[in-house]
Amino acid sequence: MWLILLMSTIFFDQPRIDEAMEFFRHNYAEQIFWGQKGVIDEIIPAGPGRLWEHAPKLRAELVIGDTPAETLSVSGYFYYEGDIVIVNDGVLEVKNADFNLDGDIIIANHGEATFDSSDVNIVQHYIYQHILFIGDSACCSIANSETSFSGYQLSVSIAFDGEINMKNVTNKDWITAVVQHTASATLTDVKGYTGEWLFIDNCYAEFKHVDYLLTWYFFPPYSVVDFDFPEDDTLYGFYLDSTLANVSGVGYHVEIDSSTDCMWATIPLRGSDVTVRDSELRVTGLMFEGTDTFAISGLVNGLDYSDWVLPVSDRTYRLINTSIQTWNLYPDDTTNITLSSSIFGELCGFTDSYTIIQNAYCDGTGGHIETAHRSFVAVYTSSIFADVISKDRGICLLANCAMPYGRIWATGASIMVIVNTTFPEDPIPSDTSVVFVASLDAPSSGYTEDSIGIIGSAWIDKGPYQPLDFGHYRLYFRKVGEEPLTPFSDVKYQEVRRGTLDYWNTAGLSEGTYEIKLVLKDNAGDSVEVWKQISLSEASGIKEEIDIPDITIRKVGSRLFYIETNPEITEINIYNVSGCLIKKITDNKTYWHAPASGIYYLRNSEKDISKKIVVF
């Protein structure tokens, strides 16, 4: 039953993949939108993408608190692979320890976790793999310690009446924390990366003597805000709440004192009325909720706005003498978003949202591209300078994109489809995810009466628990404007990674532009397709004139030929179909190894063509 459910998950999503393929078929010849970006040498915020972060289905778990008044004390070296769940009045005490956990920490009810004078290492294998969740009336305290998360960002969520306290702590890696409901966060003397902290609802947050802090301010529906953030990134006595003039409808209280490298981010939600003046914003995030459809273009990172209003009808967001380093977008619910002609930092799709990104550039300054829950994100003819992540049951499609930087992660039960896209590293699938990679890379032109090698990729990678795998692929062709497609290859049951998919014999075809189609299928019949145009011209470089019988050619291998000539013939030249000299033969008896499949011509010293060799 488990196998059937997993396989039906992929099959059930075939209509959405088909819809995306059809869109791509009509747009595959467009030019890639290029932006300019140097090497990213700063910590990249993730922002509201962590709002929907939740603990994955529990694997092995260590439960503390299922017995009343239960306490687990840890000192010295500790390693556990699995999740730690603290419930009821359970307590985890870690002191003078080398604490290593490959899993989540979930603290609920009145549970408590304390870390003191310890190295706290959350072992992660990809970005945001694990989470520290503090809910209900639970509490987590970290003091006199150092934290690390394997070089990846860690998600932290404090909800309901949960509480987190950090004092005299050095964070070696980045934290993305959401403080919501009536939860609280108190951080004092935090070095390294304090991280980014998002404030929602009626939460409370206090930061004193911290370094490298990015704070995100959600402006909820019906809030009215006219605010200017401090110019200096070193803060003394800053706070934001509804007791300030020109700030109403904001339920949280945030204060920052004696802290350095402070940055600002805003989230004007649907129904809000927000004006930001005389400020430098690290990020503005745009969340889209409900069932509306939005077409957005012209967002460009790094612009200064003298007096500008966001052209979105469901909220008012006005910028006066304000700069925005990065625009991030977060479609949610069943919203339908089209983003085009923009330079943005991050886009994360959630719930059942549907997003098309076309002719745009993700420069990675805001995070990454992500699809989660059951959302769909398709990126066409764009440039990506960031990680791309699919998770949960999301579907992500990259088509005709250039990705010179970043990694591709497929997690959960997600589907990643990559067609005609360049990327620096092979995708990393985990869990029950599956990755389709199909491309037609070369050539773009060729000759009639030839055998043309079609270069590309056709392969499928999968997570360790996904039963679907590579099935087969096949190639088809047709002249542009004509129907139907004609297969020119047999069904191929071996994957190809950046190599020759097959050879297209163009004998008998006329000049013109042709469409090549690659269909890649898994072993359940689910498929993706790729299209490419190839222009054929007449092989005018060589014409066959006469046939001299004094030359004998015998094939002795797949590309190896024995050639014997009349002793009176002193030289034979071998040319390819375009007229380029491949080899000179001066011996009357010799072996010749063709460099590749194709059509070759033999000419004597007087340049009369004597023989044609077809290598296939």
C-alpha positions as CSV (number, residue, x, y, z in Angstrom):
1,M,0.0,0.0,0.0
2,W,2.9,2.4,0.9
3,L,4.4,1.8,-2.5
4,I,1.1,2.5,-4.3
5,L,0.6,5.7,-2.5
6,L,4.1,7.0,-3.3
7,M,3.8,6.2,-6.9
8,S,0.3,7.8,-7.2
9,T,1.8,11.0,-5.7
10,I,3.9,11.4,-8.8
11,F,1.2,10.3,-11.2
12,F,-1.4,12.6,-9.6
13,D,0.8,15.6,-10.3
14,Q,1.3,14.8,-14.0
15,P,-1.4,17.3,-15.2
16,R,0.5,20.2,-13.6
17,I,3.7,19.0,-15.1
18,D,2.1,18.7,-18.5
19,E,0.7,22.2,-18.2
20,A,4.1,23.5,-17.4
21,M,5.6,21.6,-20.3
22,E,3.1,23.1,-22.7
23,F,3.9,26.6,-21.5
24,F,7.6,25.9,-21.9
25,R,7.1,24.4,-25.4
26,H,5.9,27.8,-26.6
27,N,8.7,29.7,-24.9
28,Y,11.7,27.6,-25.1
29,A,13.5,29.7,-27.7
30,E,13.4,32.9,-25.6
31,Q,16.7,34.4,-24.5
32,I,17.7,33.9,-20.9
33,F,17.4,37.0,-18.7
34,W,20.8,37.8,-17.4
35,G,21.6,39.9,-14.3
36,Q,25.1,40.7,-12.9
37,K,26.3,39.3,-9.6
38,G,29.6,38.8,-8.0
39,V,30.4,36.2,-5.4
40,I,28.0,36.3,-2.4
41,D,30.2,36.8,0.6
42,E,27.5,37.7,3.2
43,I,24.9,35.8,5.2
44,I,21.7,35.5,3.2
45,P,18.4,36.0,5.0
46,A,15.6,33.6,4.6
47,G,12.8,35.6,6.0
48,P,9.1,34.5,6.1
49,G,10.0,31.3,4.4
50,R,10.5,29.9,7.9
51,L,7.0,30.8,9.0
52,W,5.8,27.5,7.5
53,E,8.7,25.5,8.8
54,H,7.5,22.6,10.9
55,A,9.0,19.4,12.3
56,P,9.2,16.6,9.8
57,K,7.6,13.3,10.5
58,L,9.4,12.1,13.5
59,R,12.0,9.4,13.0
60,A,13.7,7.9,16.0
61,E,12.7,10.1,19.0
62,L,13.9,10.6,22.5
63,V,10.9,11.6,24.6
64,I,11.5,13.4,27.9
65,G,8.5,14.0,30.1
66,D,6.2,11.1,29.3
67,T,7.0,10.1,32.9
68,P,6.1,12.9,35.4
69,A,9.0,15.1,36.6
70,E,11.4,13.4,34.2
71,T,14.9,15.0,33.7
72,L,17.7,14.1,31.4
73,S,21.1,15.5,32.4
74,V,23.8,15.5,29.8
75,S,27.5,16.3,30.3
76,G,30.6,15.3,28.4
77,Y,30.3,14.0,24.8
78,F,26.7,13.4,23.6
79,Y,25.5,12.3,20.1
80,Y,22.0,11.3,19.1
81,E,20.5,10.8,15.6
82,G,16.8,11.5,15.9
83,D,14.5,14.0,17.4
84,I,14.4,15.1,21.0
85,V,10.8,15.7,22.2
86,I,10.3,17.4,25.6
87,V,6.7,17.3,26.8
88,N,4.6,17.9,29.9
89,D,7.1,19.0,32.7
90,G,10.1,17.2,31.2
91,V,13.5,18.8,31.5
92,L,16.7,18.5,29.4
93,E,19.7,19.8,31.2
94,V,23.0,20.1,29.2
95,K,26.0,21.4,31.0
96,N,29.7,21.2,30.3
97,A,28.9,19.1,27.3
98,D,29.9,18.5,23.7
99,F,26.3,18.1,22.6
100,N,25.6,16.8,19.0
101,L,22.1,16.2,17.7
102,D,21.2,15.1,14.2
103,G,17.5,15.9,14.5
104,D,14.9,18.4,15.8
105,I,14.3,19.7,19.3
106,I,10.6,20.0,20.0
107,I,9.6,21.5,23.4
108,A,5.9,21.6,24.3
109,N,3.6,22.0,27.2
110,H,5.7,23.1,30.2
111,G,8.8,21.4,28.9
112,E,12.2,23.0,29.4
113,A,15.7,22.8,27.9
114,T,18.8,24.4,29.3
115,F,22.2,24.6,27.7
116,D,25.0,25.9,29.9
117,S,28.8,26.1,29.3
118,S,28.5,23.7,26.3
119,D,29.2,23.3,22.6
120,V,25.8,22.9,21.1
121,N,26.0,21.4,17.6
122,I,22.9,20.7,15.5
123,V,24.1,18.3,12.7
124,Q,22.5,19.2,9.4
125,H,23.0,17.8,5.9
126,Y,21.2,20.5,4.0
127,I,19.9,24.0,4.6
128,Y,17.2,24.3,7.2
129,Q,17.0,20.5,7.7
130,H,16.2,20.8,11.4
131,I,14.2,23.0,13.7
132,L,14.2,24.1,17.3
133,F,10.5,24.5,18.2
134,I,9.3,26.0,21.5
135,G,5.5,26.1,21.9
136,D,2.8,26.2,24.5
137,S,4.4,27.5,27.8
138,A,7.8,25.8,27.1
139,C,11.2,27.4,27.6
140,C,14.7,27.1,26.1
141,S,17.7,28.8,27.7
142,I,21.2,28.9,26.2
143,A,24.0,30.5,28.3
144,N,27.8,30.7,28.2
145,S,27.9,28.4,25.2
146,E,28.8,28.2,21.5
147,T,26.4,26.9,18.8
148,S,27.0,25.6,15.3
149,F,24.7,24.1,12.7
150,S,27.1,22.4,10.2
151,G,27.5,25.6,8.3
152,Y,23.8,25.7,7.3
153,Q,21.0,27.9,8.6
154,L,18.8,26.6,11.4
155,S,15.1,27.3,11.9
156,V,13.8,28.4,15.3
157,S,10.1,28.8,16.0
158,I,8.8,30.3,19.3
159,A,5.0,30.1,19.4
160,F,2.0,30.6,21.7
161,D,3.5,31.4,25.2
162,G,6.9,29.9,24.4
163,E,10.1,31.6,25.6
164,I,13.7,31.6,24.4
165,N,16.6,33.2,26.3
166,M,20.2,33.5,25.1
167,K,23.0,35.0,27.2
168,N,26.7,35.1,26.5
169,V,26.4,32.9,23.5
170,T,28.5,32.8,20.3
171,N,26.5,31.6,17.2
172,K,28.9,30.3,14.5
173,D,26.1,29.8,12.0
174,W,23.0,31.7,11.0
175,I,19.6,31.5,12.8
176,T,16.2,32.2,11.3
177,A,13.7,32.6,14.1
178,V,10.0,33.4,14.1
179,V,8.5,34.8,17.3
180,Q,4.7,34.8,17.1
181,H,1.5,34.8,19.2
182,T,2.5,35.9,22.7
183,A,5.9,34.3,22.7
184,S,9.0,36.1,23.9
185,A,12.7,36.2,23.0
186,T,15.4,37.8,25.2
187,L,19.0,37.9,23.9
188,T,21.9,39.4,25.7
189,D,25.6,39.4,24.8
190,V,25.3,37.3,21.6
191,K,28.3,37.3,19.3
192,G,29.0,35.9,15.9
193,Y,25.6,35.8,14.1
194,T,22.5,36.8,16.1
195,G,20.6,36.0,13.0
196,E,17.3,37.1,11.6
197,W,14.2,37.4,13.9
198,L,10.7,37.8,12.6
199,F,7.9,39.4,14.8
200,I,4.2,38.7,14.4
201,D,1.1,39.0,16.5
202,N,1.6,40.1,20.1
203,C,5.1,38.8,20.8
204,Y,7.9,40.4,22.8
205,A,11.6,40.6,21.8
206,E,14.5,42.2,23.5
207,F,18.1,42.4,22.2
208,K,21.0,43.9,24.1
209,H,24.7,43.8,23.2
210,V,24.2,41.6,20.2
211,D,26.0,41.5,16.8
212,Y,24.8,41.0,13.2
213,L,21.1,41.2,13.7
214,L,18.4,41.4,11.0
215,T,14.9,42.2,12.4
216,W,11.7,41.6,10.3
217,Y,8.6,43.6,11.1
218,F,5.2,42.3,10.0
219,F,2.6,45.0,9.5
220,P,-0.7,43.2,9.8
221,P,-4.1,44.0,8.2
222,Y,-5.6,47.3,9.3
223,S,-2.2,48.6,10.7
224,V,-1.3,52.1,9.7
225,V,2.4,52.9,9.9
226,D,4.5,55.9,8.9
227,F,8.0,55.2,10.1
228,D,11.7,55.9,9.5
229,F,14.3,53.3,10.7
230,P,17.5,54.5,12.2
231,E,20.3,55.4,9.8
232,D,23.1,54.0,11.8
233,D,23.6,50.2,12.1
234,T,24.7,50.6,15.7
235,L,21.7,51.0,17.9
236,Y,21.0,52.5,21.4
237,G,17.5,52.6,22.8
238,F,15.5,51.6,19.7
239,Y,12.0,50.2,20.0
240,L,9.0,49.7,17.8
241,D,5.4,49.2,19.0
242,S,2.0,50.9,18.8
243,T,2.9,53.4,21.5
244,L,4.9,55.3,18.9
245,A,3.3,58.2,17.0
246,N,2.2,57.2,13.5
247,V,2.3,53.4,14.4
248,S,-1.0,51.7,15.0
249,G,-2.4,48.2,14.7
250,V,1.0,46.6,15.6
251,G,0.7,44.2,18.6
252,Y,4.3,43.3,19.2
253,H,7.0,45.1,21.1
254,V,10.7,45.0,19.9
255,E,13.6,46.7,21.5
256,I,17.3,46.8,20.6
257,D,20.0,48.4,22.7
258,S,23.8,48.7,22.4
259,S,23.9,46.4,19.4
260,T,25.9,46.4,16.1
261,D,25.4,45.5,12.5
262,C,21.7,45.9,12.7
263,M,19.5,45.7,9.6
264,W,15.8,46.2,8.8
265,A,13.2,44.2,6.9
266,T,9.5,44.9,6.4
267,I,6.5,42.8,5.6
268,P,3.5,44.9,4.6
269,L,0.6,42.4,4.7
270,R,-2.7,42.5,2.8
271,G,-4.9,45.3,4.1
272,S,-2.0,47.3,5.7
273,D,-1.1,50.9,5.0
274,V,2.6,51.4,5.4
275,T,4.9,54.3,4.6
276,V,8.6,54.0,5.1
277,R,10.7,57.2,5.0
278,D,14.4,58.0,4.9
279,S,15.5,54.5,5.5
280,E,17.8,51.8,4.2
281,L,15.9,48.5,4.1
282,R,17.9,45.2,3.8
283,V,14.7,43.4,2.6
284,T,11.1,44.0,1.8
285,G,9.1,40.8,1.7
286,L,5.8,40.6,-0.1
287,M,3.4,37.9,1.1
288,F,0.4,37.0,-1.1
289,E,-2.6,35.3,0.6
290,G,-6.1,34.2,-0.4
291,T,-7.2,33.4,-3.9
292,D,-6.1,36.4,-5.9
293,T,-4.0,36.6,-9.0
294,F,-1.1,39.0,-9.2
295,A,1.1,40.0,-12.2
296,I,4.3,41.7,-10.9
297,S,7.1,43.1,-12.9
298,G,9.8,45.7,-12.5
299,L,11.0,44.9,-9.0
300,V,14.7,45.5,-8.9
301,N,17.1,45.0,-6.0
302,G,19.3,47.8,-4.9
303,L,17.1,50.7,-6.0
304,D,16.5,54.1,-4.3
305,Y,12.9,55.3,-4.2
306,S,12.2,59.0,-3.9
307,D,8.5,58.6,-3.7
308,W,7.0,55.3,-5.0
309,V,3.9,53.2,-4.3
310,L,3.9,49.4,-4.8
311,P,1.6,48.6,-7.7
312,V,-0.4,46.0,-5.8
313,S,-4.1,46.7,-5.1
314,D,-4.6,44.8,-1.8
315,R,-2.3,47.0,0.3
316,T,-0.6,50.4,0.4
317,Y,3.2,50.4,0.6
318,R,4.8,53.7,0.0
319,L,8.6,54.4,0.0
320,I,9.9,57.9,0.4
321,N,13.6,58.6,0.1
322,T,14.2,54.9,0.9
323,S,16.3,52.2,-0.6
324,I,15.7,48.5,-0.7
325,Q,18.6,46.1,-1.1
326,T,16.4,43.0,-1.8
327,W,12.9,42.2,-2.8
328,N,11.5,38.8,-1.5
329,L,8.2,37.2,-2.5
330,Y,6.1,34.6,-0.6
331,P,2.9,33.3,-2.4
332,D,0.6,31.4,-0.1
333,D,-2.9,29.8,0.0
334,T,-4.1,29.5,-3.6
335,T,-2.7,32.7,-5.0
336,N,-1.5,32.8,-8.6
337,I,1.6,34.8,-9.1
338,T,3.4,35.8,-12.3
339,L,6.8,37.5,-11.7
340,S,8.6,38.9,-14.8
341,S,11.3,41.3,-15.8
342,S,12.6,41.6,-12.2
343,I,15.7,41.2,-10.1
344,F,14.7,39.7,-6.8
345,G,16.4,38.0,-3.8
346,E,14.1,35.1,-2.8
347,L,10.7,33.5,-3.7
348,C,9.1,30.8,-1.6
349,G,5.8,29.2,-2.6
350,F,3.5,27.7,0.1
351,T,0.2,25.8,0.6
352,D,-1.4,25.5,-2.9
353,S,0.0,28.6,-4.5
354,Y,1.0,28.6,-8.2
355,T,3.9,30.8,-9.4
356,I,5.5,31.5,-12.7
357,I,8.8,33.3,-12.8
358,Q,9.8,34.4,-16.3
359,N,12.6,36.5,-17.7
360,A,13.8,37.3,-14.2
361,Y,17.0,37.1,-12.2
362,C,17.2,35.7,-8.6
363,D,20.5,37.2,-7.3
364,G,20.4,35.2,-4.0
365,T,20.7,38.3,-1.8
366,G,17.4,37.4,-0.1
367,G,17.8,33.7,0.2
368,H,16.7,31.1,-2.4
369,I,13.9,29.8,-4.5
370,E,11.6,27.3,-2.8
371,T,8.4,25.3,-3.2
372,A,6.8,23.8,-0.2
373,H,3.5,22.1,0.9
374,R,1.6,21.5,-2.3
375,S,2.8,24.6,-4.1
376,F,4.1,24.9,-7.7
377,V,6.9,27.1,-8.8
378,A,8.1,27.2,-12.4
379,V,11.1,29.3,-13.5
380,Y,11.5,30.0,-17.2
381,T,14.2,31.7,-19.2
382,S,15.8,33.2,-16.1
383,S,19.1,33.4,-14.3
384,I,19.5,31.9,-10.8
385,F,22.3,32.8,-8.4
386,A,20.9,31.0,-5.4
387,D,19.9,27.6,-4.0
388,V,16.7,26.0,-5.3
389,I,14.8,23.9,-2.8
390,S,11.7,21.7,-3.2
391,K,10.1,20.2,-0.1
392,D,7.0,18.5,1.3
393,R,4.8,17.8,-1.8
394,G,5.9,20.8,-3.8
395,I,6.8,20.8,-7.4
396,C,9.6,23.0,-8.8
397,L,10.3,23.3,-12.5
398,L,13.5,25.0,-13.9
399,A,13.3,25.4,-17.7
400,N,15.8,27.1,-20.0
401,C,17.5,28.7,-17.1
402,A,21.2,29.5,-16.4
403,M,22.3,28.7,-12.8
404,P,26.0,29.5,-12.5
405,Y,25.8,29.4,-8.7
406,G,23.9,27.6,-6.0
407,R,22.8,24.1,-5.1
408,I,19.6,22.2,-5.9
409,W,17.9,20.4,-3.0
410,A,14.9,18.1,-3.2
411,T,13.4,17.0,0.1
412,G,10.3,15.4,1.5
413,A,8.0,14.0,-1.2
414,S,8.7,16.8,-3.6
415,I,9.3,16.7,-7.3
416,M,12.1,18.7,-9.0
417,V,12.0,19.0,-12.8
418,I,15.1,20.5,-14.6
419,V,14.9,20.9,-18.3
420,N,17.4,22.7,-20.6
421,T,19.0,24.3,-17.6
422,T,22.7,24.6,-16.7
423,F,23.7,24.1,-13.0
424,P,27.0,23.8,-11.2
425,E,26.3,20.7,-9.1
426,D,24.0,17.7,-9.5
427,P,20.8,18.0,-7.4
428,I,20.8,16.4,-4.0
429,P,17.6,14.4,-3.4
430,S,16.6,13.0,0.0
431,D,13.6,11.4,1.7
432,T,11.1,10.3,-1.0
433,S,11.8,13.2,-3.4
434,V,12.5,12.6,-7.1
435,V,14.5,14.7,-9.6
436,F,14.0,14.7,-13.4
437,V,16.8,16.1,-15.5
438,A,16.3,16.4,-19.3
439,S,18.1,18.6,-21.7
440,L,18.9,19.1,-25.3
441,D,22.2,21.0,-25.3
442,A,23.6,20.8,-28.8
443,P,23.8,21.3,-31.7
444,S,21.8,24.3,-32.9
445,S,22.6,23.8,-36.5
446,G,23.6,21.0,-38.9
447,Y,23.5,19.7,-42.4
448,T,21.3,17.6,-44.5
449,E,22.6,14.2,-45.6
450,D,24.4,13.9,-42.2
451,S,24.2,11.9,-39.0
452,I,24.0,14.5,-36.2
453,G,24.9,13.6,-32.6
454,I,22.3,15.0,-30.2
455,I,24.0,16.1,-27.0
456,G,22.1,16.4,-23.8
457,S,20.9,14.7,-20.6
458,A,18.2,12.2,-19.6
459,W,18.3,11.0,-16.1
460,I,16.4,10.7,-12.8
461,D,17.7,10.8,-9.3
462,K,15.7,10.0,-6.2
463,G,15.7,10.0,-2.5
464,P,16.5,6.7,-0.6
465,Y,12.9,6.0,0.1
466,Q,11.4,6.8,-3.3
467,P,10.5,3.7,-5.3
468,L,10.2,5.5,-8.7
469,D,13.3,5.6,-10.8
470,F,14.5,6.1,-14.4
471,G,12.4,4.3,-17.0
472,H,13.5,5.3,-20.5
473,Y,13.7,8.2,-23.0
474,R,13.1,8.7,-26.7
475,L,13.8,11.4,-29.3
476,Y,11.5,12.8,-32.0
477,F,11.7,15.4,-34.7
478,R,9.5,17.5,-37.0
479,K,9.9,20.5,-39.3
480,V,8.6,23.7,-37.7
481,G,5.0,24.2,-38.6
482,E,4.5,20.6,-39.6
483,E,2.8,17.7,-37.8
484,P,3.2,15.0,-36.5
485,L,6.4,14.2,-34.7
486,T,8.5,11.3,-36.0
487,P,10.8,9.2,-33.7
488,F,14.4,9.0,-34.9
489,S,15.7,6.9,-32.0
490,D,14.7,3.6,-30.4
491,V,13.5,3.7,-26.8
492,K,16.6,4.1,-24.6
493,Y,16.8,2.3,-21.3
494,Q,20.2,3.8,-20.1
495,E,20.5,7.2,-18.5
496,V,22.7,9.8,-20.1
497,R,24.4,12.5,-18.1
498,R,25.7,15.3,-20.3
499,G,26.6,13.1,-23.3
500,T,25.3,11.8,-26.7
501,L,21.6,10.9,-26.5
502,D,21.5,9.5,-30.0
503,Y,22.2,10.3,-33.7
504,W,19.8,12.0,-36.0
505,N,20.1,10.8,-39.6
506,T,19.1,13.8,-41.8
507,A,19.4,12.0,-45.1
508,G,16.5,13.0,-47.4
509,L,15.5,16.0,-45.3
510,S,15.2,19.4,-46.8
511,E,16.7,22.6,-45.5
512,G,14.9,24.5,-42.8
513,T,14.3,24.7,-39.0
514,Y,13.4,21.5,-37.2
515,E,12.1,20.9,-33.7
516,I,13.7,18.1,-31.6
517,K,11.7,16.7,-28.7
518,L,13.1,14.5,-25.9
519,V,10.6,12.6,-23.7
520,L,11.9,11.3,-20.4
521,K,9.8,8.9,-18.4
522,D,10.1,7.2,-15.0
523,N,9.3,3.6,-14.5
524,A,5.7,4.4,-13.7
525,G,5.1,6.3,-17.0
526,D,5.3,9.8,-15.6
527,S,7.0,12.0,-18.1
528,V,8.7,15.4,-18.9
529,E,9.6,16.7,-22.3
530,V,12.2,19.0,-23.7
531,W,12.3,20.9,-27.0
532,K,15.1,22.4,-29.1
533,Q,15.3,23.9,-32.5
534,I,18.0,22.8,-35.0
535,S,18.5,24.6,-38.3
536,L,19.5,22.4,-41.2
537,S,21.3,23.7,-44.3
538,E,22.5,21.9,-47.4
539,A,25.9,20.3,-47.1
540,S,27.4,22.6,-49.7
541,G,31.0,22.2,-48.6
542,I,31.3,18.8,-50.4
543,K,29.6,17.3,-53.5
544,E,30.0,13.8,-54.7
545,E,31.2,13.9,-58.3
546,I,32.7,10.6,-59.5
547,D,33.3,7.2,-58.1
548,I,36.8,5.8,-58.6
549,P,36.8,2.0,-58.2
550,D,40.5,1.8,-57.2
551,I,39.7,2.4,-53.5
552,T,38.5,-0.4,-51.2
553,I,36.9,0.4,-47.8
554,R,36.1,-2.2,-45.2
555,K,34.6,-1.6,-41.8
556,V,36.3,-3.5,-39.1
557,G,34.9,-1.8,-36.0
558,S,32.2,0.6,-34.9
559,R,34.3,3.5,-36.2
560,L,37.4,1.7,-37.5
561,F,37.9,1.3,-41.3
562,Y,40.5,-0.4,-43.4
563,I,41.3,1.6,-46.5
564,E,43.3,0.3,-49.5
565,T,44.0,2.3,-52.7
566,N,45.5,1.7,-56.1
567,P,49.3,2.2,-55.9
568,E,49.1,5.0,-58.5
569,I,47.0,7.1,-56.1
570,T,49.6,8.9,-54.0
571,E,47.3,10.7,-51.5
572,I,43.7,10.5,-50.2
573,N,42.2,13.2,-48.1
574,I,39.2,12.6,-45.7
575,Y,36.8,15.5,-45.2
576,N,33.7,15.9,-43.0
577,V,30.4,17.0,-44.5
578,S,31.2,20.7,-44.1
579,G,34.4,20.4,-46.0
580,C,36.9,20.4,-43.2
581,L,40.0,18.3,-43.6
582,I,40.0,15.4,-41.1
583,K,43.0,13.3,-42.2
584,K,45.6,12.9,-45.0
585,I,46.4,9.3,-46.1
586,T,49.6,8.7,-48.0
587,D,49.9,5.0,-47.5
588,N,48.2,2.6,-49.9
589,K,47.0,0.4,-47.1
590,T,46.0,1.9,-43.7
591,Y,43.5,1.9,-40.9
592,W,41.4,5.0,-40.1
593,H,39.4,5.6,-36.9
594,A,36.6,8.1,-37.4
595,P,36.5,10.7,-34.7
596,A,32.7,10.7,-34.4
597,S,29.5,9.5,-36.1
598,G,28.7,11.4,-39.2
599,I,29.2,11.4,-43.0
600,Y,32.8,11.6,-44.4
601,Y,34.1,12.0,-48.0
602,L,37.3,10.6,-49.5
603,R,39.0,12.6,-52.3
604,N,42.1,11.9,-54.3
605,S,44.9,14.4,-54.8
606,E,43.0,15.9,-57.8
607,K,40.1,16.6,-55.4
608,D,37.7,14.3,-57.2
609,I,35.3,12.7,-54.7
610,S,35.7,8.9,-54.8
611,K,33.9,7.5,-51.8
612,K,31.4,8.4,-49.1
613,I,31.6,6.8,-45.6
614,V,28.7,6.9,-43.3
615,V,29.7,6.3,-39.6
616,F,26.7,5.6,-37.4
